[in-house]
Amino acid sequence: MKPWTAILLGLFFLLVPKSILSYLLNPFPGSQQLDSITVIYYLARAVPLFQLLGLAGMGYGIFAVLRARKSTAAVAGVIGAILFAVAVLLGLRTVLAPVMFEEPETIAFAQGTSGALPGSTIVMGIAGPDTAKAYPIRLLAYHHRLNDELDGVPIWVTYCTMCRTGKVFSPYIDDEKMDFELVGAIQYNSVYRDAGTDSIWYQANGKAAIGPMTGARLTEFRVDQVTLDEWLKLFPDSLVFQPDPDATPGYNLFGFDTWDERRSDDTELPEFRWVVGIEHGDRSCAYEWAQLRSAGLLQDSIDELPIAIRLAADGISYRVWDRRLDGATLELSPGPAGTMVHIPTNSSFGADGIGQNGKLKGARLQPVAATVEFAHSFQTFSNGEYCLRL
């Protein structure tokens, strides 16, 4: 084989498969419209072999050119090929998801609001038997994931900006703790590889989509997505995840410091509008955020589960409730300051789902797990359908 043929083939094997993989795992034009998880899985496993072939081809060609010492131009060409390969590889490294979005070095908590995290901050709140914690999504938007614990139980806290999905999972499968690495995005959702089996998992539903763990699903914890003010009304002693000082450049680089101010109702792209997603039984129902914002309270039934979705007075915080109480299904109306009113008993329920007055004073509605995410995410990963659409 001629030296320059070897060098060119080496460059091809060294750079092209890696570039294709980078394209498929990043939000480049057209890449996220592809259901490319199978290609990505096998290509990622083959890239190291391709790179070895590429290095071998380039090494052979460069050695042959330098040994021949035919001209200064040939030597300059070799140096140019080397510099080109290094530049492309370094460029591809900068768009690696784990490089762009780092896990926090410091996991610290404080109580209450602050100048950095005012009451209007949108948080993912999770409550255990003894402890409540709130994770500001403007911070999770950069980190994407963090490992923590709640009342001594390990939890894996995740957020995907392209889906707007905030999920908290148990990192255990069959009593074995999984170690996840962020690898990029497929179909606008963050994907992770577990170190033990090399399987690839979607963040939106916690499912392993390909690899030895295919079909496995992480146990998901119910979380509330509310403003910090609303969360602290429910859990005044809650711990609030604090910014990692080492991650300040990352928070600012992508504009995540203004994440709480972004709304999707203004977009002309229906797939990027917010929905409240609820899964129950055999159905997955999406409720348009714009419709909830207009009505303040939505009522429906999903596979015989009567639900009420109540938007708080701040226009951002929401909770979903089971409308059944003592065997009866309540018909509720929106009341002042985010309350819900049951007119027949002259009772109202607060943001905590507890009856405040009337015949149902002290009665407690049960919360229902729900998410706020982009419509495309809920439809793709939960097979969601629009319900109660006017």
BELGIZI-V863214 format. One record per pair of residues at least 24 apart in sequence whose ideal C-beta (glycine too) atoms are under 10 Angstrom apart, sorted by the first residue. I is the first residue (numbers start at 1). J is the second residue. D is the distance in whole Angstrom. If there is no record, write none. Layout:
i | j | d
I | J | D
I | J | D
This chain:
i | j | d
1 | 57 | 8
1 | 60 | 8
1 | 61 | 8
1 | 64 | 9
2 | 61 | 8
2 | 64 | 8
2 | 65 | 10
3 | 60 | 8
3 | 61 | 4
3 | 62 | 8
3 | 63 | 8
3 | 64 | 4
3 | 65 | 5
3 | 66 | 9
3 | 67 | 9
3 | 68 | 7
3 | 70 | 10
3 | 74 | 9
3 | 78 | 9
4 | 61 | 6
4 | 64 | 9
4 | 65 | 7
4 | 74 | 9
4 | 77 | 8
4 | 78 | 9
4 | 81 | 9
5 | 57 | 9
5 | 61 | 7
6 | 56 | 9
6 | 57 | 5
6 | 58 | 7
6 | 59 | 9
6 | 60 | 5
6 | 61 | 3
6 | 62 | 9
6 | 63 | 9
6 | 64 | 7
6 | 65 | 9
7 | 54 | 10
7 | 57 | 7
7 | 58 | 6
7 | 59 | 9
7 | 60 | 8
7 | 61 | 4
7 | 62 | 6
7 | 64 | 9
7 | 65 | 7
7 | 77 | 8
7 | 78 | 7
7 | 81 | 6
7 | 82 | 9
7 | 85 | 10
8 | 57 | 8
8 | 58 | 9
8 | 61 | 8
8 | 81 | 8
9 | 53 | 8
9 | 54 | 8
9 | 56 | 10
9 | 57 | 5
9 | 58 | 9
9 | 60 | 10
9 | 61 | 8
10 | 51 | 10
10 | 53 | 8
10 | 54 | 5
10 | 55 | 7
10 | 56 | 7
10 | 57 | 3
10 | 58 | 3
10 | 59 | 7
10 | 60 | 8
10 | 61 | 6
10 | 62 | 8
10 | 81 | 8
10 | 85 | 8
11 | 54 | 7
11 | 57 | 8
11 | 58 | 7
11 | 61 | 9
11 | 81 | 6
11 | 82 | 10
11 | 84 | 7
11 | 85 | 6
11 | 88 | 9
12 | 50 | 9
12 | 53 | 9
12 | 54 | 7
12 | 57 | 8
13 | 47 | 10
13 | 49 | 9
13 | 50 | 5
13 | 51 | 7
13 | 52 | 8
13 | 53 | 4
13 | 54 | 4
13 | 55 | 8
13 | 56 | 9
13 | 57 | 6
13 | 58 | 9
14 | 47 | 10
14 | 50 | 7
14 | 51 | 6
14 | 52 | 9
14 | 53 | 8
14 | 54 | 3
14 | 55 | 6
14 | 56 | 10
14 | 57 | 8
14 | 58 | 7
14 | 85 | 6
14 | 88 | 8
14 | 89 | 8
15 | 50 | 9
15 | 51 | 9
15 | 54 | 7
15 | 84 | 9
15 | 85 | 6
15 | 88 | 5
15 | 89 | 7
15 | 92 | 8
16 | 50 | 8
16 | 54 | 9
16 | 88 | 10
17 | 43 | 6
17 | 44 | 9
17 | 46 | 7
17 | 47 | 5
17 | 48 | 10
17 | 49 | 9
17 | 50 | 4
17 | 51 | 8
17 | 53 | 10
17 | 54 | 9
18 | 43 | 9
18 | 44 | 10
18 | 47 | 6
18 | 48 | 10
18 | 50 | 8
18 | 51 | 7
18 | 54 | 9
18 | 88 | 8
18 | 89 | 7
18 | 92 | 6
18 | 93 | 10
19 | 88 | 7
19 | 89 | 10
19 | 91 | 9
19 | 92 | 7
20 | 47 | 9
21 | 46 | 9
21 | 47 | 6
21 | 50 | 10
21 | 92 | 9
21 | 183 | 10
21 | 184 | 9
22 | 88 | 10
22 | 91 | 9
22 | 92 | 5
22 | 93 | 9
22 | 94 | 10
22 | 95 | 6
22 | 96 | 8
22 | 184 | 8
23 | 92 | 10
23 | 95 | 9
24 | 184 | 8
24 | 185 | 9
24 | 186 | 7
25 | 95 | 8
25 | 96 | 8
25 | 97 | 7
25 | 183 | 6
25 | 184 | 3
25 | 185 | 6
25 | 186 | 7
25 | 191 | 8
26 | 92 | 10
26 | 95 | 5
26 | 96 | 9
26 | 97 | 8
26 | 100 | 9
26 | 184 | 6
26 | 185 | 7
27 | 95 | 10
27 | 161 | 10
27 | 162 | 6
27 | 184 | 9
27 | 185 | 6
27 | 188 | 7
28 | 95 | 9
31 | 184 | 10
31 | 185 | 8
31 | 186 | 9
31 | 187 | 10
31 | 188 | 10
32 | 162 | 7
32 | 185 | 7
32 | 186 | 7
32 | 187 | 6
32 | 188 | 5
32 | 189 | 9
32 | 376 | 9
33 | 187 | 8
33 | 188 | 9
34 | 186 | 8
34 | 187 | 8
35 | 186 | 8
35 | 187 | 6
35 | 209 | 10
35 | 380 | 9
36 | 186 | 6
36 | 187 | 8
37 | 186 | 5
37 | 187 | 8
37 | 191 | 7
37 | 200 | 6
37 | 202 | 8
37 | 209 | 5
37 | 210 | 6
37 | 211 | 10
38 | 200 | 10
38 | 209 | 9
38 | 210 | 6
39 | 186 | 10
40 | 183 | 8
40 | 184 | 8
40 | 186 | 7
40 | 191 | 8
40 | 200 | 7
40 | 210 | 8
41 | 191 | 10
41 | 193 | 9
41 | 198 | 8
41 | 199 | 9
41 | 200 | 6
41 | 209 | 8
41 | 210 | 5
41 | 211 | 7
42 | 210 | 9
44 | 183 | 8
44 | 184 | 10
44 | 193 | 8
44 | 198 | 8
44 | 200 | 9
45 | 198 | 8
45 | 211 | 10
51 | 89 | 9
54 | 85 | 8
55 | 85 | 9
58 | 82 | 8
58 | 85 | 7
95 | 184 | 9
96 | 182 | 9
96 | 183 | 8
96 | 184 | 8
97 | 144 | 8
97 | 181 | 9
97 | 182 | 5
97 | 183 | 6
97 | 184 | 5
97 | 185 | 7
97 | 190 | 8
97 | 191 | 9
97 | 192 | 9
98 | 144 | 9
98 | 181 | 6
98 | 182 | 5
98 | 183 | 8
98 | 184 | 9
99 | 182 | 10
100 | 142 | 9
100 | 144 | 9
100 | 182 | 9
100 | 184 | 10
100 | 250 | 8
100 | 253 | 9
100 | 254 | 8
101 | 140 | 10
101 | 141 | 9
101 | 142 | 6
101 | 143 | 6
101 | 144 | 5
101 | 145 | 8
101 | 161 | 9
101 | 182 | 6
101 | 190 | 9
101 | 247 | 10
101 | 250 | 7
101 | 254 | 9
102 | 142 | 8
102 | 143 | 7
102 | 144 | 9
102 | 182 | 9
102 | 244 | 9
102 | 246 | 8
102 | 247 | 7
102 | 250 | 7
103 | 143 | 6
103 | 144 | 8
103 | 145 | 6
103 | 146 | 6
103 | 147 | 8
103 | 181 | 10
103 | 182 | 8
103 | 244 | 9
103 | 247 | 9
104 | 139 | 8
104 | 140 | 10
104 | 142 | 9
104 | 143 | 5
104 | 145 | 9
104 | 146 | 6
104 | 147 | 10
104 | 148 | 10
104 | 241 | 8
104 | 242 | 9
104 | 243 | 9
104 | 244 | 4
104 | 245 | 10
104 | 246 | 8
104 | 247 | 6
104 | 250 | 10
105 | 244 | 6
105 | 245 | 8
105 | 246 | 5
105 | 247 | 7
106 | 242 | 8
106 | 243 | 9
106 | 244 | 5
106 | 245 | 7
106 | 246 | 7
106 | 247 | 9
107 | 143 | 10
107 | 146 | 6
107 | 147 | 8
107 | 148 | 6
107 | 149 | 10
107 | 157 | 10
107 | 241 | 7
107 | 242 | 9
107 | 244 | 8
108 | 239 | 9
108 | 240 | 10
108 | 241 | 8
108 | 242 | 5
108 | 243 | 9
108 | 244 | 8
108 | 245 | 9
109 | 133 | 7
109 | 134 | 9
109 | 135 | 10
109 | 148 | 9
109 | 238 | 9
109 | 239 | 4
109 | 240 | 6
109 | 241 | 6
109 | 242 | 6
110 | 239 | 7
110 | 240 | 6
110 | 241 | 9
110 | 242 | 5
111 | 232 | 9
111 | 236 | 8
111 | 237 | 7
111 | 238 | 7
111 | 239 | 6
111 | 240 | 7
112 | 228 | 9
112 | 232 | 7
112 | 236 | 9
112 | 237 | 9
112 | 238 | 9
112 | 240 | 7
113 | 227 | 10
113 | 228 | 6
113 | 229 | 7
113 | 232 | 7
113 | 240 | 8
114 | 228 | 10
114 | 240 | 8
114 | 242 | 8
114 | 243 | 10
116 | 242 | 8
116 | 243 | 6
116 | 251 | 10
116 | 257 | 9
117 | 228 | 6
117 | 240 | 6
117 | 241 | 9
117 | 242 | 7
117 | 243 | 8
117 | 260 | 10
118 | 227 | 9
118 | 228 | 7
118 | 229 | 8
118 | 260 | 9
119 | 227 | 6
119 | 228 | 5
119 | 229 | 4
119 | 230 | 8
119 | 231 | 9
119 | 232 | 8
119 | 233 | 10
119 | 314 | 9
120 | 227 | 6
120 | 228 | 7
120 | 229 | 7
120 | 260 | 6
120 | 261 | 9
120 | 314 | 8
120 | 316 | 8
121 | 226 | 10
121 | 227 | 7
121 | 228 | 4
121 | 229 | 9
121 | 231 | 9
121 | 240 | 8
121 | 259 | 9
121 | 260 | 6
122 | 166 | 9
122 | 225 | 7
122 | 226 | 7
122 | 227 | 6
122 | 228 | 8
122 | 230 | 10
122 | 231 | 10
122 | 259 | 8
122 | 260 | 5
122 | 261 | 10
122 | 262 | 10
122 | 314 | 10
122 | 316 | 6
122 | 317 | 8
122 | 372 | 9
123 | 166 | 9
123 | 223 | 9
123 | 224 | 8
123 | 225 | 7
123 | 226 | 7
123 | 227 | 7
123 | 228 | 5
123 | 229 | 10
123 | 230 | 9
123 | 231 | 6
123 | 232 | 9
123 | 238 | 9
123 | 240 | 7
123 | 241 | 8
123 | 260 | 9
123 | 317 | 10
124 | 157 | 7
124 | 158 | 9
124 | 159 | 7
124 | 166 | 4
124 | 167 | 9
124 | 168 | 7
124 | 223 | 5
124 | 224 | 7
124 | 225 | 6
124 | 226 | 9
124 | 231 | 9
124 | 241 | 9
124 | 371 | 10
125 | 166 | 10
125 | 168 | 10
125 | 222 | 10
125 | 223 | 6
125 | 224 | 4
125 | 225 | 8
125 | 226 | 6
125 | 227 | 10
125 | 228 | 9
125 | 230 | 9
125 | 231 | 4
125 | 232 | 9
125 | 234 | 8
125 | 235 | 7
125 | 238 | 7
125 | 240 | 9
125 | 317 | 10
126 | 150 | 6
126 | 155 | 7
126 | 157 | 8
126 | 168 | 6
126 | 221 | 6
126 | 222 | 8
126 | 223 | 5
126 | 224 | 8
126 | 231 | 10
126 | 235 | 10
126 | 238 | 9
127 | 151 | 10
127 | 221 | 10
127 | 222 | 9
127 | 223 | 9
127 | 224 | 8
127 | 231 | 9
127 | 234 | 8
127 | 235 | 6
127 | 238 | 8
127 | 367 | 10
128 | 152 | 9
128 | 153 | 7
128 | 155 | 9
128 | 221 | 9
129 | 153 | 10
131 | 235 | 9
131 | 237 | 8
131 | 238 | 8
131 | 239 | 7
132 | 224 | 10
132 | 231 | 8
132 | 232 | 9
132 | 234 | 8
132 | 235 | 4
132 | 236 | 9
132 | 237 | 7
132 | 238 | 4
132 | 239 | 7
132 | 240 | 10
133 | 157 | 9
133 | 168 | 9
133 | 223 | 10
133 | 231 | 10
133 | 235 | 9
133 | 238 | 6
133 | 239 | 5
133 | 240 | 8
133 | 241 | 7
134 | 223 | 10
134 | 224 | 9
134 | 226 | 9
134 | 227 | 10
134 | 228 | 6
134 | 231 | 5
134 | 232 | 8
134 | 235 | 8
134 | 238 | 5
134 | 239 | 7
134 | 240 | 5
134 | 241 | 7
135 | 159 | 8
135 | 166 | 8
135 | 168 | 8
135 | 223 | 9
135 | 239 | 10
135 | 240 | 8
135 | 241 | 5
136 | 228 | 7
136 | 240 | 7
136 | 241 | 6
136 | 242 | 9
136 | 243 | 8
136 | 256 | 10
136 | 259 | 9
136 | 260 | 8
137 | 161 | 9
137 | 164 | 9
137 | 166 | 6
137 | 225 | 7
137 | 256 | 9
137 | 259 | 6
137 | 260 | 7
138 | 243 | 9
138 | 251 | 7
138 | 255 | 10
138 | 256 | 5
138 | 257 | 6
138 | 258 | 8
138 | 259 | 4
138 | 260 | 6
138 | 261 | 10
138 | 262 | 10
139 | 241 | 6
139 | 242 | 8
139 | 243 | 6
139 | 244 | 8
139 | 247 | 8
139 | 250 | 10
139 | 251 | 7
139 | 256 | 8
139 | 257 | 10
139 | 259 | 9
140 | 166 | 7
140 | 241 | 8
140 | 256 | 9
140 | 259 | 9
141 | 166 | 9
141 | 250 | 10
141 | 251 | 9
141 | 254 | 7
141 | 255 | 9
141 | 256 | 4
141 | 257 | 10
141 | 259 | 5
141 | 260 | 10
141 | 262 | 10
142 | 243 | 9
142 | 244 | 9
142 | 247 | 6
142 | 248 | 10
142 | 249 | 10
142 | 250 | 5
142 | 251 | 5
142 | 252 | 9
142 | 253 | 8
142 | 254 | 7
142 | 256 | 5
142 | 257 | 9
142 | 259 | 9
143 | 182 | 10
143 | 241 | 9
143 | 244 | 8
143 | 247 | 7
143 | 250 | 8
143 | 251 | 9
143 | 256 | 10
144 | 182 | 6
144 | 185 | 10
144 | 190 | 6
144 | 192 | 9
144 | 203 | 8
145 | 169 | 10
145 | 180 | 7
145 | 181 | 9
145 | 182 | 6
145 | 190 | 8
145 | 192 | 8
145 | 203 | 8
146 | 241 | 8
146 | 244 | 9
147 | 171 | 7
147 | 177 | 10
147 | 179 | 9
147 | 180 | 9
148 | 239 | 10
148 | 241 | 8
150 | 221 | 8
150 | 239 | 10
153 | 221 | 9
155 | 221 | 7
155 | 223 | 10
156 | 180 | 7
156 | 192 | 9
156 | 203 | 10
156 | 206 | 9
156 | 218 | 8
156 | 221 | 10
157 | 221 | 9
157 | 223 | 9
157 | 241 | 8
158 | 182 | 9
158 | 190 | 7
158 | 192 | 8
158 | 203 | 5
158 | 204 | 9
158 | 206 | 9
158 | 218 | 10
159 | 190 | 8
159 | 203 | 8
159 | 259 | 10
160 | 185 | 8
160 | 188 | 8
160 | 189 | 6
160 | 190 | 4
160 | 191 | 9
160 | 202 | 9
160 | 203 | 5
160 | 204 | 7
160 | 373 | 9
160 | 374 | 9
160 | 377 | 8
161 | 185 | 9
161 | 188 | 10
161 | 190 | 8
161 | 254 | 8
161 | 256 | 8
161 | 259 | 8
161 | 262 | 10
161 | 374 | 10
162 | 187 | 9
162 | 188 | 4
162 | 189 | 7
162 | 190 | 7
162 | 203 | 10
162 | 204 | 10
162 | 272 | 9
162 | 374 | 8
162 | 376 | 9
162 | 377 | 8
163 | 187 | 9
163 | 188 | 6
163 | 189 | 5
163 | 190 | 8
163 | 202 | 9
163 | 203 | 7
163 | 204 | 5
163 | 272 | 10
163 | 371 | 10
163 | 373 | 6
163 | 374 | 6
163 | 376 | 8
163 | 377 | 4
163 | 378 | 9
163 | 380 | 9
163 | 381 | 8
164 | 188 | 10
164 | 204 | 10
164 | 225 | 9
164 | 259 | 10
164 | 262 | 9
164 | 264 | 8
164 | 272 | 9
164 | 274 | 7
164 | 275 | 10
164 | 371 | 9
164 | 372 | 7
164 | 373 | 5
164 | 374 | 5
164 | 375 | 10
164 | 376 | 10
164 | 377 | 7
164 | 378 | 10
165 | 189 | 7
165 | 190 | 8
165 | 202 | 10
165 | 203 | 6
165 | 204 | 5
165 | 205 | 9
165 | 277 | 9
165 | 371 | 6
165 | 372 | 9
165 | 373 | 5
165 | 374 | 8
165 | 377 | 6
165 | 378 | 8
165 | 381 | 8
165 | 382 | 10
166 | 203 | 10
166 | 223 | 6
166 | 224 | 10
166 | 225 | 6
166 | 371 | 7
166 | 372 | 8
166 | 373 | 8
167 | 203 | 6
167 | 204 | 7
167 | 205 | 8
167 | 206 | 7
167 | 218 | 9
167 | 220 | 6
167 | 221 | 8
167 | 223 | 8
167 | 371 | 8
167 | 373 | 9
168 | 206 | 10
168 | 218 | 10
168 | 219 | 10
168 | 220 | 7
168 | 221 | 4
168 | 222 | 8
168 | 223 | 5
169 | 201 | 10
169 | 203 | 9
169 | 206 | 5
169 | 217 | 9
169 | 218 | 4
169 | 219 | 7
169 | 220 | 6
169 | 221 | 7
170 | 206 | 9
170 | 218 | 6
170 | 219 | 4
170 | 220 | 8
170 | 221 | 7
171 | 218 | 7
171 | 219 | 9
172 | 218 | 8
172 | 219 | 8
173 | 197 | 10
173 | 208 | 9
173 | 213 | 7
173 | 216 | 6
173 | 217 | 9
173 | 218 | 7
173 | 219 | 9
174 | 216 | 9
178 | 208 | 10
178 | 213 | 8
178 | 216 | 9
178 | 218 | 8
180 | 218 | 9
187 | 376 | 8
187 | 377 | 9
187 | 380 | 6
187 | 381 | 8
188 | 271 | 9
188 | 272 | 9
188 | 374 | 8
188 | 376 | 6
188 | 377 | 7
188 | 380 | 8
188 | 381 | 10
189 | 373 | 10
189 | 374 | 10
189 | 376 | 9
189 | 377 | 6
189 | 380 | 8
189 | 381 | 6
202 | 377 | 10
202 | 380 | 9
202 | 381 | 6
203 | 377 | 10
203 | 381 | 9
204 | 277 | 10
204 | 371 | 9
204 | 373 | 7
204 | 374 | 10
204 | 377 | 5
204 | 378 | 8
204 | 380 | 7
204 | 381 | 4
204 | 382 | 7
205 | 279 | 9
205 | 377 | 9
205 | 378 | 10
205 | 380 | 9
205 | 381 | 5
205 | 382 | 6
205 | 383 | 10
206 | 381 | 10
207 | 381 | 8
209 | 381 | 10
220 | 279 | 10
220 | 369 | 8
220 | 371 | 10
221 | 369 | 9
222 | 320 | 10
222 | 367 | 7
222 | 368 | 8
222 | 369 | 4
222 | 370 | 8
222 | 371 | 10
223 | 369 | 8
223 | 370 | 9
223 | 371 | 8
224 | 317 | 8
224 | 318 | 8
224 | 319 | 6
224 | 320 | 9
224 | 351 | 10
224 | 367 | 8
224 | 369 | 10
224 | 370 | 9
225 | 276 | 10
225 | 316 | 8
225 | 317 | 8
225 | 318 | 7
225 | 319 | 9
225 | 370 | 9
225 | 371 | 7
225 | 372 | 5
225 | 373 | 9
226 | 312 | 7
226 | 314 | 8
226 | 316 | 7
226 | 317 | 4
226 | 318 | 7
226 | 319 | 8
226 | 351 | 9
227 | 260 | 8
227 | 312 | 8
227 | 314 | 5
227 | 315 | 9
227 | 316 | 5
227 | 317 | 5
228 | 260 | 10
228 | 317 | 10
229 | 312 | 9
229 | 314 | 7
229 | 316 | 10
229 | 317 | 8
230 | 312 | 6
230 | 313 | 9
230 | 314 | 6
230 | 316 | 8
230 | 317 | 4
230 | 318 | 9
230 | 319 | 9
230 | 338 | 8
230 | 351 | 7
231 | 317 | 8
231 | 351 | 10
233 | 312 | 9
233 | 317 | 9
233 | 338 | 10
233 | 350 | 9
233 | 351 | 7
233 | 352 | 8
234 | 317 | 10
234 | 319 | 9
234 | 350 | 9
234 | 351 | 7
234 | 352 | 6
234 | 353 | 10
235 | 352 | 10
260 | 316 | 8
263 | 289 | 9
263 | 290 | 10
263 | 293 | 9
263 | 315 | 9
263 | 316 | 9
264 | 289 | 7
264 | 290 | 9
264 | 372 | 10
264 | 373 | 10
264 | 374 | 7
264 | 375 | 9
265 | 289 | 6
265 | 290 | 5
265 | 293 | 7
265 | 294 | 10
266 | 290 | 10
267 | 374 | 10
269 | 374 | 9
269 | 375 | 9
269 | 376 | 9
270 | 374 | 10
270 | 375 | 6
270 | 376 | 9
271 | 374 | 7
271 | 375 | 5
271 | 376 | 4
271 | 377 | 9
271 | 379 | 8
271 | 380 | 9
272 | 374 | 5
272 | 375 | 7
272 | 376 | 7
272 | 377 | 10
273 | 374 | 7
273 | 375 | 5
273 | 376 | 9
274 | 372 | 6
274 | 373 | 7
274 | 374 | 7
274 | 375 | 8
274 | 378 | 10
275 | 370 | 10
275 | 371 | 9
275 | 372 | 7
275 | 373 | 7
275 | 374 | 7
275 | 375 | 5
275 | 376 | 10
275 | 377 | 9
275 | 378 | 6
275 | 379 | 9
275 | 384 | 7
275 | 386 | 8
275 | 387 | 10
276 | 307 | 10
276 | 309 | 6
276 | 311 | 9
276 | 318 | 7
276 | 320 | 7
276 | 370 | 6
276 | 371 | 7
276 | 372 | 6
276 | 373 | 9
276 | 378 | 9
276 | 387 | 10
277 | 369 | 10
277 | 370 | 6
277 | 371 | 5
277 | 372 | 8
277 | 373 | 6
277 | 374 | 10
277 | 375 | 9
277 | 377 | 8
277 | 378 | 4
277 | 379 | 9
277 | 381 | 9
277 | 382 | 6
277 | 384 | 6
278 | 302 | 6
278 | 305 | 9
278 | 307 | 7
278 | 309 | 8
278 | 320 | 6
278 | 368 | 6
278 | 369 | 7
278 | 370 | 5
278 | 371 | 8
278 | 378 | 9
278 | 382 | 9
278 | 384 | 9
278 | 387 | 8
279 | 303 | 10
279 | 368 | 10
279 | 369 | 8
279 | 370 | 9
279 | 371 | 9
279 | 378 | 9
279 | 382 | 6
279 | 383 | 9
279 | 384 | 8
280 | 304 | 9
280 | 305 | 5
280 | 307 | 8
280 | 322 | 10
280 | 368 | 8
280 | 369 | 9
280 | 370 | 10
281 | 305 | 7
282 | 383 | 10
283 | 382 | 10
283 | 383 | 9
283 | 384 | 9
283 | 385 | 7
283 | 387 | 8
284 | 378 | 7
284 | 379 | 9
284 | 381 | 9
284 | 382 | 4
284 | 383 | 5
284 | 384 | 4
284 | 385 | 7
284 | 387 | 9
285 | 370 | 9
285 | 378 | 9
285 | 382 | 9
285 | 384 | 7
285 | 385 | 7
285 | 386 | 8
285 | 387 | 4
285 | 388 | 8
286 | 371 | 10
286 | 373 | 9
286 | 375 | 6
286 | 377 | 10
286 | 378 | 5
286 | 379 | 7
286 | 382 | 8
286 | 384 | 4
286 | 385 | 7
286 | 386 | 5
286 | 387 | 7
286 | 388 | 9
286 | 389 | 9
287 | 318 | 10
287 | 320 | 9
287 | 370 | 9
287 | 372 | 10
287 | 378 | 10
287 | 384 | 10
287 | 386 | 8
287 | 387 | 6
287 | 388 | 6
287 | 389 | 8
288 | 375 | 8
288 | 386 | 7
288 | 387 | 10
288 | 388 | 9
288 | 389 | 7
288 | 390 | 9
289 | 316 | 10
289 | 318 | 9
289 | 372 | 7
289 | 373 | 10
289 | 375 | 9
291 | 386 | 10
291 | 388 | 8
291 | 389 | 7
291 | 390 | 7
292 | 318 | 7
292 | 372 | 10
292 | 388 | 10
293 | 318 | 10
294 | 390 | 9
295 | 334 | 8
295 | 388 | 10
295 | 390 | 9
296 | 333 | 10
296 | 334 | 4
296 | 335 | 9
296 | 338 | 8
296 | 340 | 10
297 | 332 | 7
297 | 333 | 7
297 | 334 | 4
297 | 335 | 9
297 | 338 | 9
297 | 339 | 10
297 | 340 | 6
297 | 341 | 9
298 | 334 | 10
298 | 387 | 9
298 | 388 | 6
299 | 323 | 7
299 | 329 | 10
299 | 330 | 9
299 | 331 | 7
299 | 332 | 7
299 | 333 | 9
299 | 340 | 10
299 | 388 | 8
300 | 387 | 6
300 | 388 | 5
301 | 329 | 8
301 | 387 | 9
301 | 388 | 10
302 | 368 | 9
302 | 387 | 7
302 | 388 | 10
304 | 329 | 10
305 | 329 | 10
305 | 368 | 7
306 | 330 | 8
306 | 331 | 9
306 | 332 | 10
306 | 368 | 10
307 | 368 | 6
307 | 370 | 8
307 | 387 | 10
307 | 388 | 10
308 | 332 | 5
308 | 333 | 10
308 | 334 | 10
308 | 340 | 6
308 | 349 | 9
308 | 353 | 10
308 | 365 | 8
308 | 368 | 9
309 | 368 | 9
309 | 370 | 7
309 | 388 | 9
310 | 334 | 7
310 | 335 | 9
310 | 338 | 7
310 | 339 | 8
310 | 340 | 6
310 | 349 | 9
310 | 351 | 8
310 | 353 | 9
310 | 365 | 10
311 | 338 | 7
312 | 337 | 8
312 | 338 | 4
312 | 339 | 10
312 | 351 | 6
313 | 337 | 5
313 | 338 | 5
313 | 339 | 9
313 | 351 | 9
314 | 338 | 8
316 | 372 | 9
317 | 351 | 8
318 | 351 | 10
318 | 370 | 8
318 | 372 | 7
319 | 351 | 7
319 | 352 | 9
319 | 353 | 7
319 | 365 | 9
319 | 367 | 6
319 | 368 | 8
319 | 370 | 8
320 | 353 | 10
320 | 365 | 10
320 | 367 | 7
320 | 368 | 4
320 | 369 | 8
320 | 370 | 4
320 | 371 | 10
321 | 349 | 8
321 | 353 | 6
321 | 364 | 10
321 | 365 | 4
321 | 366 | 7
321 | 367 | 6
321 | 368 | 6
321 | 370 | 10
322 | 353 | 9
322 | 365 | 6
322 | 366 | 4
322 | 367 | 8
322 | 368 | 6
323 | 365 | 7
323 | 366 | 10
323 | 368 | 10
324 | 365 | 8
324 | 366 | 8
325 | 349 | 10
325 | 355 | 9
325 | 360 | 7
325 | 363 | 6
325 | 364 | 8
325 | 365 | 7
325 | 366 | 9
326 | 360 | 9
326 | 363 | 8
330 | 360 | 8
330 | 363 | 10
330 | 365 | 8
332 | 365 | 9
340 | 365 | 8
